[in-house]
Amino acid sequence: MSASEVKTEAVYRSEPQVQDGGYRPAVILQVLPELDAGGVERGTVDIARAIMNGGGKALVASQGGRLERELGRFGAKHFELPLKSKNLLTMRKNVDALVKLIKEEGVDIIHARSRAPAWSAYFAARKCGIPFVTTFHGTYSGYTNPFKRRYNAIMTKGDQVIAISQHIAKHINTYYKVEADRLNLVPRGTNVDLFNPENVSQERLIALSNLWRLNGEEYVIMLPGRITRWKGHSFLIKALPAVLESLGHRRVRCLIVGSDQGRTGYRDEILQSTKKLGLEDIVHIVDHCADMPAAYMLADVVACPSIEPEAFGRIPSEAQAMGRPVVSTAHGGAMETVLPGETGWLVTPDEVEQLSRALVQVLGMTPEKRAALAAKGRQHVIDNYSLEQMAAKTLAVYDKALKHGRRAAA
């Protein structure tokens, strides 16, 4: 079901929106710390668009950021509040600000996507008597500490709780316990029109190839994502010497595509590791890329060697949508999104030899097998991890929250 089809069959025909004998659009307010780059921010914008496309009214409250302008392009409204703050006084003031916003805009549901704003949103929702929805985006640090777990637990206080993967749903039930009728699985969505190899022009490929000084004759191993330790850059670099040995004289390039976001110390560690292994001409950090569909098209294999489980992991999904084989570590969301032997390979975290063998196997595929894998990977994402899937399931959760109302305050 598409987001637009949900308009009359679900959220926007629910009883709480009955007004003067007719129906009015549901008003959904999403709250999060800020609107800069990131999966949480991107998902917020995507759902705001789905709400508007479905005939509803989408509001977002945050500290602001570069994605704020995008909301305005399709008619969603942004309200700037210091929701990133963990200062107790500021959080208390945010409760009052959200209550005022809820009353002035006629908000029907408040949807929290992060812990600090969730505390303010929870009390605002209770004061106004409207449903409170949360999305559990990660495992959150400190969950084995009773005090930190209590802080994290606000994300399970929703009248409806969204888990972005089976991995996260299992984590929630292990550490927090949420009734089955409140827990909803809504995997993150990939824009399969944006991430579509047929929509990437030769001009875009040539421009990026020239920028990265690729000559088209080398194997390209790509590791996209933020440059942070748990993404596993060191794990991949350790695997490269064996890959080079197996491939003989054929040139290999390993492109690390992403910003260090100020983590210059870890970036320097990566460069020192490459120098120590004699890989200075092989490994290149190319920083942030504004055209990731074209970037994926230049890759022969996309590596996701994270050393800690990813809550979902957008890279494997995007890469498969682009028809690129994925080699990922066997934990977290990748266990759901990657089909071993069909759309990619899964290896044990920190098992360098396994990773080397998997990369060599991918790079040695025949054109026929590569084409079959590409078709399977793209269809897998379209069927299970598209934006349309995410939008329809999220709007259905909103409808469920409206129909069931709010739980008694805990």
Secondary structure, DSSP 8 states (H G I E B T S, - for coil): --HHHHHHHTGGG-GGGEETTEE---EEEEE-S--SSSHHHHHHHHHHHHHHHTT-EEEEEES--TTHHHHHHTT-EEEE--TT---HHHHHHHHHHHHHHHHHHT-SEEEE-SHHHHHHHHHHHHHHT--EEEEE-S--TTTTSHHHHHHHGGGG-SSEEEESSHHHHHHHHHHT---TTTEEE----B-TTTS-GGG--HHHHHHHHHHHT--SSSEEEEEES---GGG-HHHHHHHHHHHHHHHTTS-EEEEEES--TT-HHHHHHHHHHHHHTT-TTTEEE----S-HHHHHHT-SEEEE--SS--SS-HHHHHHHHTT--EEEESSTTHHHH--BTTTEEEE-TT-HHHHHHHHHHHHT--HHHHHHHHHHHHHHHHHHSBHHHHHHHHHHHHHHHHHH------
